[in-house]
Amino acid sequence: MRFLVAIHHPVGFDGKVEEGPEVHKAIDDLNDEMVAAGVRLFVGGLQSPGTAKSVQKPVDGKIVVTDGPYLDTREYIGGFWVLQAESMEEALEWGRKAALACRTPVEVRPFF
């Protein structure tokens, strides 16, 4: 099974200011552990929501592109892993490690 492990950040989060060397090392160590275990398929960090573009098809059928995220929320996905795991329980173990390494809430969700 494949799982998304998403890292959530509050609006206004600045990793350059709020994440020190120990956080970066913990994330690097977790990435190394995931690779060694053969579970990591892909990993990526995302820029702030202010860099997003939203593409929508309104009722009249014309595509509209707007600046900013599609949803106005207090949190956003700041990065993620795509993992290959045997079960939700195994994926949650990696999610727990991700929450500890990143020091932020993490969501674990299976793919179809």
VMD Tcl script that builds the backbone (N, CA, C; Angstrom):
set m [mol new atoms 336]
animate dup $m
set s [atomselect $m all]
$s set {name element resname resid chain x y z} {
  {N N MET 1 A 0.841 -1.185 0.000}
  {CA C MET 1 A 0.000 0.000 0.000}
  {C C MET 1 A 0.883 1.245 0.000}
  {N N ARG 2 A 0.369 2.271 -0.610}
  {CA C ARG 2 A 1.080 3.553 -0.613}
  {C C ARG 2 A 0.364 4.544 0.279}
  {N N PHE 3 A 1.160 5.358 0.964}
  {CA C PHE 3 A 0.630 6.330 1.909}
  {C C PHE 3 A 1.274 7.686 1.702}
  {N N LEU 4 A 0.484 8.725 1.914}
  {CA C LEU 4 A 0.983 10.091 1.961}
  {C C LEU 4 A 1.205 10.437 3.424}
  {N N VAL 5 A 2.378 10.936 3.746}
  {CA C VAL 5 A 2.673 11.458 5.077}
  {C C VAL 5 A 2.928 12.948 4.870}
  {N N ALA 6 A 1.942 13.765 5.237}
  {CA C ALA 6 A 1.986 15.204 4.967}
  {C C ALA 6 A 2.346 15.984 6.225}
  {N N ILE 7 A 3.240 16.927 6.075}
  {CA C ILE 7 A 3.688 17.791 7.167}
  {C C ILE 7 A 2.860 19.065 7.119}
  {N N HIS 8 A 2.260 19.440 8.239}
  {CA C HIS 8 A 1.434 20.648 8.285}
  {C C HIS 8 A 2.178 21.779 8.999}
  {N N HIS 9 A 2.086 22.965 8.425}
  {CA C HIS 9 A 2.689 24.165 9.013}
  {C C HIS 9 A 1.610 25.221 9.200}
  {N N PRO 10 A 1.731 26.051 10.237}
  {CA C PRO 10 A 0.780 27.159 10.392}
  {C C PRO 10 A 1.077 28.242 9.359}
  {N N VAL 11 A 0.053 28.997 8.990}
  {CA C VAL 11 A 0.250 30.120 8.075}
  {C C VAL 11 A 1.291 31.049 8.686}
  {N N GLY 12 A 2.202 31.538 7.882}
  {CA C GLY 12 A 3.266 32.421 8.344}
  {C C GLY 12 A 4.521 31.682 8.771}
  {N N PHE 13 A 4.504 30.355 8.710}
  {CA C PHE 13 A 5.668 29.559 9.087}
  {C C PHE 13 A 6.833 29.859 8.151}
  {N N ASP 14 A 8.005 30.071 8.725}
  {CA C ASP 14 A 9.218 30.297 7.940}
  {C C ASP 14 A 10.275 29.313 8.413}
  {N N GLY 15 A 10.466 28.262 7.631}
  {CA C GLY 15 A 11.415 27.225 7.998}
  {C C GLY 15 A 12.825 27.733 8.188}
  {N N LYS 16 A 13.201 28.768 7.458}
  {CA C LYS 16 A 14.557 29.322 7.593}
  {C C LYS 16 A 14.769 29.920 8.981}
  {N N VAL 17 A 13.685 30.401 9.586}
  {CA C VAL 17 A 13.769 31.017 10.906}
  {C C VAL 17 A 13.424 30.007 12.001}
  {N N GLU 18 A 12.382 29.202 11.770}
  {CA C GLU 18 A 11.831 28.358 12.819}
  {C C GLU 18 A 12.441 26.962 12.894}
  {N N GLU 19 A 13.154 26.548 11.862}
  {CA C GLU 19 A 13.801 25.232 11.885}
  {C C GLU 19 A 15.309 25.431 11.971}
  {N N GLY 20 A 15.871 24.966 13.062}
  {CA C GLY 20 A 17.304 25.077 13.238}
  {C C GLY 20 A 18.027 23.847 12.708}
  {N N PRO 21 A 19.338 23.821 12.883}
  {CA C PRO 21 A 20.136 22.699 12.405}
  {C C PRO 21 A 19.709 21.350 12.969}
  {N N GLU 22 A 19.220 21.326 14.224}
  {CA C GLU 22 A 18.822 20.042 14.803}
  {C C GLU 22 A 17.576 19.478 14.114}
  {N N VAL 23 A 16.666 20.339 13.679}
  {CA C VAL 23 A 15.479 19.874 12.944}
  {C C VAL 23 A 15.900 19.332 11.580}
  {N N HIS 24 A 16.762 20.054 10.903}
  {CA C HIS 24 A 17.232 19.605 9.583}
  {C C HIS 24 A 17.960 18.264 9.696}
  {N N LYS 25 A 18.750 18.109 10.740}
  {CA C LYS 25 A 19.463 16.834 10.930}
  {C C LYS 25 A 18.474 15.711 11.221}
  {N N ALA 26 A 17.474 15.988 12.056}
  {CA C ALA 26 A 16.478 14.963 12.373}
  {C C ALA 26 A 15.720 14.534 11.117}
  {N N ILE 27 A 15.388 15.481 10.255}
  {CA C ILE 27 A 14.681 15.152 9.006}
  {C C ILE 27 A 15.606 14.381 8.068}
  {N N ASP 28 A 16.850 14.808 7.953}
  {CA C ASP 28 A 17.819 14.074 7.125}
  {C C ASP 28 A 18.002 12.644 7.630}
  {N N ASP 29 A 18.102 12.490 8.955}
  {CA C ASP 29 A 18.255 11.154 9.538}
  {C C ASP 29 A 17.022 10.289 9.253}
  {N N LEU 30 A 15.839 10.883 9.350}
  {CA C LEU 30 A 14.616 10.141 9.059}
  {C C LEU 30 A 14.579 9.726 7.589}
  {N N ASN 31 A 14.964 10.629 6.697}
  {CA C ASN 31 A 15.025 10.275 5.277}
  {C C ASN 31 A 15.979 9.109 5.044}
  {N N ASP 32 A 17.135 9.151 5.681}
  {CA C ASP 32 A 18.098 8.052 5.556}
  {C C ASP 32 A 17.503 6.737 6.068}
  {N N GLU 33 A 16.783 6.804 7.189}
  {CA C GLU 33 A 16.162 5.610 7.761}
  {C C GLU 33 A 15.082 5.056 6.824}
  {N N MET 34 A 14.283 5.944 6.231}
  {CA C MET 34 A 13.240 5.513 5.297}
  {C C MET 34 A 13.849 4.841 4.063}
  {N N VAL 35 A 14.917 5.425 3.540}
  {CA C VAL 35 A 15.588 4.838 2.368}
  {C C VAL 35 A 16.151 3.462 2.733}
  {N N ALA 36 A 16.820 3.371 3.876}
  {CA C ALA 36 A 17.412 2.102 4.303}
  {C C ALA 36 A 16.341 1.022 4.498}
  {N N ALA 37 A 15.144 1.420 4.951}
  {CA C ALA 37 A 14.056 0.478 5.167}
  {C C ALA 37 A 13.319 0.145 3.863}
  {N N GLY 38 A 13.620 0.905 2.808}
  {CA C GLY 38 A 12.990 0.653 1.514}
  {C C GLY 38 A 11.545 1.111 1.422}
  {N N VAL 39 A 11.127 2.057 2.262}
  {CA C VAL 39 A 9.735 2.509 2.249}
  {C C VAL 39 A 9.525 3.829 1.508}
  {N N ARG 40 A 10.565 4.627 1.380}
  {CA C ARG 40 A 10.403 5.953 0.781}
  {C C ARG 40 A 10.378 5.860 -0.737}
  {N N LEU 41 A 9.270 6.321 -1.328}
  {CA C LEU 41 A 9.146 6.366 -2.777}
  {C C LEU 41 A 9.458 7.758 -3.314}
  {N N PHE 42 A 9.033 8.783 -2.566}
  {CA C PHE 42 A 9.231 10.168 -3.002}
  {C C PHE 42 A 9.124 11.064 -1.787}
  {N N VAL 43 A 9.854 12.156 -1.808}
  {CA C VAL 43 A 9.775 13.159 -0.747}
  {C C VAL 43 A 9.878 14.530 -1.391}
  {N N GLY 44 A 9.171 15.510 -0.832}
  {CA C GLY 44 A 9.262 16.858 -1.381}
  {C C GLY 44 A 8.829 17.896 -0.369}
  {N N GLY 45 A 9.493 19.023 -0.407}
  {CA C GLY 45 A 9.102 20.182 0.385}
  {C C GLY 45 A 8.406 21.172 -0.527}
  {N N LEU 46 A 7.445 21.885 0.008}
  {CA C LEU 46 A 6.675 22.835 -0.785}
  {C C LEU 46 A 6.946 24.264 -0.337}
  {N N GLN 47 A 6.907 25.175 -1.277}
  {CA C GLN 47 A 7.034 26.591 -0.942}
  {C C GLN 47 A 5.756 27.060 -0.252}
  {N N SER 48 A 5.768 28.272 0.272}
  {CA C SER 48 A 4.629 28.801 1.031}
  {C C SER 48 A 3.379 28.911 0.157}
  {N N PRO 49 A 2.194 28.940 0.778}
  {CA C PRO 49 A 0.956 29.033 0.013}
  {C C PRO 49 A 0.874 30.274 -0.870}
  {N N GLY 50 A 1.597 31.327 -0.507}
  {CA C GLY 50 A 1.589 32.547 -1.316}
  {C C GLY 50 A 2.142 32.350 -2.720}
  {N N THR 51 A 2.868 31.276 -2.937}
  {CA C THR 51 A 3.418 31.002 -4.269}
  {C C THR 51 A 2.475 30.158 -5.121}
  {N N ALA 52 A 1.366 29.711 -4.529}
  {CA C ALA 52 A 0.429 28.817 -5.226}
  {C C ALA 52 A -0.411 29.560 -6.253}
  {N N LYS 53 A -0.897 28.814 -7.213}
  {CA C LYS 53 A -1.894 29.269 -8.188}
  {C C LYS 53 A -3.044 28.274 -8.110}
  {N N SER 54 A -4.253 28.762 -8.169}
  {CA C SER 54 A -5.436 27.900 -8.160}
  {C C SER 54 A -6.093 27.948 -9.527}
  {N N VAL 55 A -6.463 26.781 -10.026}
  {CA C VAL 55 A -7.108 26.653 -11.328}
  {C C VAL 55 A -8.500 26.094 -11.083}
  {N N GLN 56 A -9.513 26.824 -11.534}
  {CA C GLN 56 A -10.894 26.414 -11.291}
  {C C GLN 56 A -11.731 26.558 -12.558}
  {N N LYS 57 A -12.744 25.725 -12.664}
  {CA C LYS 57 A -13.694 25.796 -13.762}
  {C C LYS 57 A -15.027 26.259 -13.187}
  {N N PRO 58 A -15.342 27.543 -13.317}
  {CA C PRO 58 A -16.621 28.052 -12.812}
  {C C PRO 58 A -17.798 27.534 -13.643}
  {N N VAL 59 A -18.979 27.930 -13.262}
  {CA C VAL 59 A -20.208 27.479 -13.898}
  {C C VAL 59 A -20.233 27.786 -15.397}
  {N N ASP 60 A -19.696 28.930 -15.824}
  {CA C ASP 60 A -19.754 29.295 -17.251}
  {C C ASP 60 A -18.777 28.487 -18.107}
  {N N GLY 61 A -17.943 27.672 -17.485}
  {CA C GLY 61 A -17.055 26.787 -18.222}
  {C C GLY 61 A -15.691 27.350 -18.549}
  {N N LYS 62 A -15.452 28.631 -18.312}
  {CA C LYS 62 A -14.139 29.226 -18.578}
  {C C LYS 62 A -13.198 28.937 -17.411}
  {N N ILE 63 A -12.000 28.484 -17.721}
  {CA C ILE 63 A -11.001 28.213 -16.683}
  {C C ILE 63 A -10.477 29.536 -16.141}
  {N N VAL 64 A -10.384 29.610 -14.810}
  {CA C VAL 64 A -9.897 30.804 -14.132}
  {C C VAL 64 A -8.686 30.430 -13.294}
  {N N VAL 65 A -7.604 31.187 -13.436}
  {CA C VAL 65 A -6.400 30.995 -12.630}
  {C C VAL 65 A -6.288 32.180 -11.686}
  {N N THR 66 A -6.161 31.886 -10.389}
  {CA C THR 66 A -6.024 32.946 -9.394}
  {C C THR 66 A -4.762 32.726 -8.573}
  {N N ASP 67 A -4.267 33.809 -7.991}
  {CA C ASP 67 A -3.108 33.730 -7.111}
  {C C ASP 67 A -3.523 33.176 -5.760}
  {N N GLY 68 A -2.640 32.402 -5.178}
  {CA C GLY 68 A -2.863 31.899 -3.834}
  {C C GLY 68 A -3.449 30.510 -3.808}
  {N N PRO 69 A -3.541 29.958 -2.605}
  {CA C PRO 69 A -4.047 28.589 -2.460}
  {C C PRO 69 A -5.545 28.522 -2.736}
  {N N TYR 70 A -6.020 27.340 -3.049}
  {CA C TYR 70 A -7.441 27.114 -3.297}
  {C C TYR 70 A -8.244 27.304 -2.013}
  {N N LEU 71 A -7.740 26.784 -0.907}
  {CA C LEU 71 A -8.425 26.898 0.374}
  {C C LEU 71 A -7.744 27.932 1.254}
  {N N ASP 72 A -8.539 28.708 1.962}
  {CA C ASP 72 A -8.016 29.671 2.930}
  {C C ASP 72 A -8.078 29.004 4.294}
  {N N THR 73 A -6.925 28.559 4.790}
  {CA C THR 73 A -6.883 27.812 6.043}
  {C C THR 73 A -5.829 28.393 6.982}
  {N N ARG 74 A -5.822 27.876 8.192}
  {CA C ARG 74 A -4.818 28.300 9.173}
  {C C ARG 74 A -3.546 27.486 9.064}
  {N N GLU 75 A -3.618 26.355 8.353}
  {CA C GLU 75 A -2.458 25.484 8.162}
  {C C GLU 75 A -2.372 25.096 6.693}
  {N N TYR 76 A -1.200 24.658 6.301}
  {CA C TYR 76 A -1.003 24.202 4.928}
  {C C TYR 76 A 0.023 23.086 4.922}
  {N N ILE 77 A 0.041 22.326 3.833}
  {CA C ILE 77 A 1.028 21.259 3.696}
  {C C ILE 77 A 2.353 21.880 3.293}
  {N N GLY 78 A 3.352 21.668 4.128}
  {CA C GLY 78 A 4.672 22.240 3.870}
  {C C GLY 78 A 5.622 21.260 3.196}
  {N N GLY 79 A 5.277 19.994 3.231}
  {CA C GLY 79 A 6.098 18.969 2.607}
  {C C GLY 79 A 5.443 17.624 2.805}
  {N N PHE 80 A 6.003 16.605 2.184}
  {CA C PHE 80 A 5.370 15.294 2.273}
  {C C PHE 80 A 6.323 14.192 1.861}
  {N N TRP 81 A 5.966 12.986 2.263}
  {CA C TRP 81 A 6.608 11.759 1.809}
  {C C TRP 81 A 5.539 10.893 1.171}
  {N N VAL 82 A 5.903 10.135 0.172}
  {CA C VAL 82 A 5.063 9.051 -0.331}
  {C C VAL 82 A 5.808 7.775 0.040}
  {N N LEU 83 A 5.124 6.930 0.821}
  {CA C LEU 83 A 5.748 5.721 1.350}
  {C C LEU 83 A 5.046 4.468 0.840}
  {N N GLN 84 A 5.803 3.399 0.745}
  {CA C GLN 84 A 5.271 2.070 0.478}
  {C C GLN 84 A 5.332 1.318 1.801}
  {N N ALA 85 A 4.178 0.999 2.372}
  {CA C ALA 85 A 4.131 0.310 3.663}
  {C C ALA 85 A 3.134 -0.835 3.586}
  {N N GLU 86 A 3.299 -1.794 4.475}
  {CA C GLU 86 A 2.433 -2.977 4.492}
  {C C GLU 86 A 1.042 -2.679 5.041}
  {N N SER 87 A 0.940 -1.650 5.908}
  {CA C SER 87 A -0.335 -1.389 6.582}
  {C C SER 87 A -0.376 0.054 7.074}
  {N N MET 88 A -1.583 0.473 7.478}
  {CA C MET 88 A -1.731 1.797 8.086}
  {C C MET 88 A -0.903 1.874 9.362}
  {N N GLU 89 A -0.832 0.790 10.118}
  {CA C GLU 89 A -0.051 0.791 11.359}
  {C C GLU 89 A 1.422 1.087 11.083}
  {N N GLU 90 A 1.965 0.454 10.039}
  {CA C GLU 90 A 3.364 0.720 9.687}
  {C C GLU 90 A 3.538 2.167 9.229}
  {N N ALA 91 A 2.603 2.647 8.403}
  {CA C ALA 91 A 2.679 4.036 7.934}
  {C C ALA 91 A 2.584 5.013 9.104}
  {N N LEU 92 A 1.757 4.689 10.098}
  {CA C LEU 92 A 1.638 5.548 11.278}
  {C C LEU 92 A 2.927 5.582 12.090}
  {N N GLU 93 A 3.655 4.472 12.123}
  {CA C GLU 93 A 4.954 4.479 12.810}
  {C C GLU 93 A 5.890 5.495 12.141}
  {N N TRP 94 A 5.894 5.517 10.815}
  {CA C TRP 94 A 6.703 6.507 10.094}
  {C C TRP 94 A 6.151 7.913 10.322}
  {N N GLY 95 A 4.828 8.043 10.389}
  {CA C GLY 95 A 4.219 9.340 10.678}
  {C C GLY 95 A 4.613 9.867 12.044}
  {N N ARG 96 A 4.672 8.976 13.020}
  {CA C ARG 96 A 5.117 9.380 14.368}
  {C C ARG 96 A 6.553 9.897 14.327}
  {N N LYS 97 A 7.398 9.174 13.604}
  {CA C LYS 97 A 8.799 9.605 13.478}
  {C C LYS 97 A 8.884 10.941 12.747}
  {N N ALA 98 A 8.033 11.134 11.746}
  {CA C ALA 98 A 8.025 12.401 11.006}
  {C C ALA 98 A 7.586 13.554 11.899}
  {N N ALA 99 A 6.560 13.337 12.715}
  {CA C ALA 99 A 6.091 14.381 13.629}
  {C C ALA 99 A 7.184 14.759 14.631}
  {N N LEU 100 A 7.927 13.773 15.103}
  {CA C LEU 100 A 9.026 14.055 16.033}
  {C C LEU 100 A 10.163 14.802 15.341}
  {N N ALA 101 A 10.519 14.355 14.127}
  {CA C ALA 101 A 11.628 14.993 13.418}
  {C C ALA 101 A 11.282 16.421 13.009}
  {N N CYS 102 A 10.068 16.611 12.498}
  {CA C CYS 102 A 9.668 17.922 11.979}
  {C C CYS 102 A 9.133 18.846 13.059}
  {N N ARG 103 A 8.757 18.263 14.198}
  {CA C ARG 103 A 8.203 19.033 15.318}
  {C C ARG 103 A 6.949 19.801 14.899}
  {N N THR 104 A 6.087 19.113 14.154}
  {CA C THR 104 A 4.864 19.714 13.650}
  {C C THR 104 A 3.844 18.609 13.397}
  {N N PRO 105 A 2.555 18.938 13.309}
  {CA C PRO 105 A 1.562 17.896 13.031}
  {C C PRO 105 A 1.794 17.231 11.678}
  {N N VAL 106 A 1.468 15.957 11.615}
  {CA C VAL 106 A 1.635 15.162 10.403}
  {C C VAL 106 A 0.337 14.399 10.150}
  {N N GLU 107 A -0.061 14.309 8.899}
  {CA C GLU 107 A -1.240 13.544 8.508}
  {C C GLU 107 A -0.787 12.346 7.685}
  {N N VAL 108 A -1.349 11.167 7.979}
  {CA C VAL 108 A -1.044 9.953 7.240}
  {C C VAL 108 A -2.330 9.526 6.532}
  {N N ARG 109 A -2.236 9.364 5.203}
  {CA C ARG 109 A -3.436 9.023 4.439}
  {C C ARG 109 A -3.088 8.030 3.339}
  {N N PRO 110 A -3.883 6.947 3.217}
  {CA C PRO 110 A -3.602 5.966 2.164}
  {C C PRO 110 A -4.056 6.465 0.787}
  {N N PHE 111 A -3.358 5.998 -0.236}
  {CA C PHE 111 A -3.793 6.221 -1.607}
  {C C PHE 111 A -4.814 5.139 -1.959}
  {N N PHE 112 A -5.643 5.391 -2.974}
  {CA C PHE 112 A -6.551 4.358 -3.483}
  {C C PHE 112 A -5.737 3.274 -4.144}
}
mol reanalyze $m
mol bondsrecalc $m
mol representation Tube
mol addrep $m
